């Protein structure tokens, strides 16, 4: 039986490369592609793939939040994080969200086959470069400014933080999330109060620091 795979990455060239590698394996089937986290979550609900290869730094909804949504909808779907970053916050954020694997883009084409095979067998897979970092992190006392800091916010608030940081206005956010502008403004005030932030610039800095968005696309 084929392993059904959903690719989620906002860079088409990356998706094309992954598709070419994975489609060459007779037991791998690419069932869909997404260019942002919101589309990835929607397609995962519709297609119920065995494995989702998930870029972390996507626009609209980042890979961490998309992973949370996918795992909440379908706990059996395995998610492999794909990132340029070996930063502790990104790695632990994805693992806390439910990812079963983490592959660095610098070695993705060499490792992705092994990662998909491992997670489809119920195992975890981490790029060798980050394995020791994860082990070390488990014996440290989490900092209040660590990757769990964003858990002060609810899922909807985290979505709004990302969209604000990406430059979207309240009406634009309301349209994307299918809620009223007034509701967005209420969330925005609550976010700023919870985090003791005083401007959109502060929200943007927070979003980047916590891995909710990235300066690089």
Phi, psi and omega per residue, in radians:
X1 nan 2.374 -3.091
X2 -1.256 2.609 2.999
X3 -1.552 2.060 -3.047
X4 -1.553 2.184 -2.966
X5 -2.143 2.364 3.004
X6 -1.919 2.242 3.121
X7 -1.742 2.276 3.115
X8 -2.295 1.891 3.128
X9 -2.782 2.388 -3.096
X10 -1.423 -0.068 3.078
X11 -1.776 1.994 -3.079
X12 -1.054 -0.646 -3.106
X13 -1.118 -0.573 3.101
X14 -1.223 -0.772 3.111
X15 -1.073 -0.735 -3.138
X16 -1.070 -0.739 -3.141
X17 -1.142 -0.772 3.121
X18 -1.123 -0.748 -3.131
X19 -1.059 -0.749 -3.121
X20 -1.074 -0.711 -3.127
X21 -1.232 -0.839 -3.045
X22 -1.259 -0.671 -3.110
X23 -1.172 -0.309 3.130
X24 -1.310 -0.237 3.110
X25 -1.577 2.238 -3.029
X26 -1.179 -0.387 -3.128
X27 -1.718 0.155 3.069
X28 -1.933 2.375 3.101
X29 -2.273 2.139 3.082
X30 -1.461 2.004 -3.059
X31 -1.765 -0.194 3.138
X32 -3.085 2.869 3.112
X33 -2.407 2.500 3.120
X34 -2.324 2.561 -3.138
X35 -1.909 0.059 2.987
X36 -2.673 2.920 -3.048
X37 -1.143 -0.612 -3.137
X38 -1.151 -0.725 3.093
X39 -1.158 -0.647 3.118
X40 -1.088 -0.775 3.128
X41 -1.114 -0.711 3.137
X42 -1.129 -0.797 -3.135
X43 -1.179 -0.613 3.111
X44 -1.120 -0.654 3.087
X45 -1.156 -0.704 -3.071
X46 -1.333 -0.687 -2.997
X47 -1.727 -0.387 -3.076
X48 0.778 1.144 3.123
X49 -1.243 2.908 3.035
X50 -1.344 -0.662 -3.066
X51 -2.394 2.404 2.981
X52 -2.002 2.187 3.021
X53 -1.666 1.960 -2.878
X54 -2.047 1.970 2.981
X55 -1.152 2.501 -3.120
X56 -1.438 -0.810 -2.968
X57 -1.577 1.044 -3.141
X58 -1.733 2.690 3.114
X59 -1.327 2.923 3.057
X60 1.292 -1.016 3.036
X61 -2.523 2.119 -3.063
X62 -1.299 2.956 -3.055
X63 -1.125 -0.545 3.122
X64 -1.148 -0.858 -3.131
X65 -1.168 -0.678 3.096
X66 -1.088 -0.698 3.106
X67 -1.097 -0.748 3.097
X68 -1.015 -0.778 -3.120
X69 -1.144 -0.755 -3.135
X70 -1.095 -0.787 -3.116
X71 -1.192 -0.567 3.083
X72 -1.179 -0.680 -3.132
X73 -1.317 -0.752 -3.053
X74 -2.465 1.505 -3.084
X75 -0.992 -0.418 -3.110
X76 -1.356 -0.252 3.118
X77 -1.258 2.262 3.127
X78 -1.617 2.338 -3.139
X79 -2.000 2.284 3.040
X80 -1.941 2.074 3.104
X81 -1.306 2.505 3.126
X82 -2.269 2.149 -3.034
X83 -2.672 2.704 2.989
X84 -1.369 -0.246 -2.927
X85 -1.904 2.390 3.009
X86 -1.819 0.309 -3.123
X87 -1.095 2.410 -3.089
X88 -0.963 -0.729 -3.112
X89 -1.085 -0.775 3.127
X90 -1.122 -0.815 -3.081
X91 -1.095 -0.917 -3.096
X92 -1.189 -0.561 3.073
X93 -1.046 -0.781 3.131
X94 -1.206 -0.705 3.138
X95 -1.157 -0.688 3.093
X96 -1.135 -0.539 3.128
X97 -1.304 -0.254 3.083
X98 2.044 0.111 3.123
X99 -1.122 2.499 3.128
X100 -1.712 -0.162 -3.131
X101 -2.652 2.810 3.129
X102 -2.551 2.030 -3.097
X103 -2.107 2.310 3.074
X104 -1.385 2.434 -3.111
X105 -1.111 -0.442 -3.140
X106 -1.108 -0.432 3.117
X107 -2.179 0.328 -2.986
X108 -1.031 -0.801 -3.047
X109 -1.125 -0.492 3.115
X110 -1.442 -0.543 -2.981
X111 -1.741 -0.363 -2.962
X112 -1.081 -0.642 3.105
X113 -1.063 -0.813 -3.138
X114 -1.120 -0.682 -3.113
X115 -1.137 -0.814 -3.137
X116 -1.090 -0.763 3.132
X117 -1.075 -0.774 -3.097
X118 -1.121 -0.886 -3.062
X119 -1.204 -0.537 3.111
X120 -1.203 -0.312 3.093
X121 -1.679 0.144 3.110
X122 1.491 0.201 3.126
X123 -1.725 2.955 2.994
X124 -1.778 2.712 3.101
X125 -2.437 2.195 3.075
X126 -2.193 2.400 3.022
X127 -0.956 2.415 -3.118
X128 -0.923 -0.586 -3.097
X129 -1.152 -0.353 -3.096
X130 -1.972 -0.081 -3.097
X131 -1.024 -0.848 -3.108
X132 -1.127 -0.635 3.116
X133 -1.076 -0.715 3.124
X134 -1.161 -0.725 3.101
X135 -1.060 -0.805 3.129
X136 -1.066 -0.671 -3.087
X137 -1.138 -0.512 -3.094
X138 -1.240 -0.317 -3.124
X139 -1.800 0.074 3.107
X140 -1.677 2.646 3.023
X141 -1.372 2.151 -3.099
X142 -1.046 2.398 3.057
X143 -1.412 2.619 3.097
X144 -1.145 -0.251 3.093
X145 -1.817 0.248 -3.100
X146 -1.397 -2.901 -3.036
X147 -1.126 -0.343 3.141
X148 -1.479 -0.050 -3.113
X149 -1.038 -0.614 -3.110
X150 -1.202 -0.193 3.093
X151 -1.223 -0.146 2.980
X152 -1.071 -0.415 -3.093
X153 -1.779 2.643 3.039
X154 -1.398 2.952 -3.124
X155 -0.972 -0.786 -3.140
X156 -1.127 -0.678 3.130
X157 -1.135 -0.669 3.113
X158 -1.152 -0.669 3.073
X159 -1.058 -0.781 -3.100
X160 -1.180 -0.660 3.076
X161 -1.023 -0.805 -3.137
X162 -1.078 -0.807 -3.088
X163 -1.162 -0.681 3.062
X164 -1.085 -0.756 -3.123
X165 -1.135 -0.482 3.132
X166 -1.504 0.072 3.003
X167 1.645 0.171 -3.137
X168 -1.405 2.509 3.104
X169 -1.437 2.910 3.128
X170 -1.031 -0.781 3.091
X171 -1.075 -0.661 3.112
X172 -1.130 -0.739 3.128
X173 -1.124 -0.750 3.132
X174 -1.004 -0.746 -3.131
X175 -1.145 -0.750 -3.121
X176 -1.123 -0.698 -3.034
X177 -1.658 -0.028 3.113
X178 1.056 0.770 3.054
X179 -2.306 3.022 -3.115
X180 -1.407 2.724 3.068
X181 -1.055 -0.661 3.119
X182 -1.065 -0.677 3.096
X183 -1.149 -0.699 3.086
X184 -1.063 -0.777 -3.135
X185 -1.109 -0.646 3.094
X186 -1.128 -0.797 3.093
X187 -1.043 -0.745 -3.118
X188 -1.058 -0.782 3.107
X189 -1.099 -0.730 3.140
X190 -1.135 -0.689 3.113
X191 -1.063 -0.841 -3.099
X192 -1.126 -0.633 3.113
X193 -1.199 -0.813 -3.127
X194 -1.038 -0.724 -3.014
X195 -1.709 0.003 -3.095
X196 0.971 0.844 3.097
X197 -1.896 2.695 -2.976
X198 -2.226 0.032 -3.126
X199 -2.811 2.912 3.065
X200 -1.119 -0.568 3.090
X201 -1.074 -0.710 3.088
X202 -1.119 -0.729 3.118
X203 -1.087 -0.712 3.129
X204 -1.097 -0.784 3.108
X205 -1.053 -0.747 3.122
X206 -1.077 -0.794 -3.100
X207 -1.064 -0.717 3.125
X208 -1.195 -0.784 -3.125
X209 -1.062 -0.675 -3.078
X210 -1.556 0.023 3.092
X211 1.367 0.286 3.097
X212 -1.346 -0.403 3.055
X213 -2.656 3.050 -3.097
X214 -2.414 2.631 3.056
X215 -1.266 -0.371 -3.081
X216 -1.764 2.437 3.104
X217 -2.257 nan nan
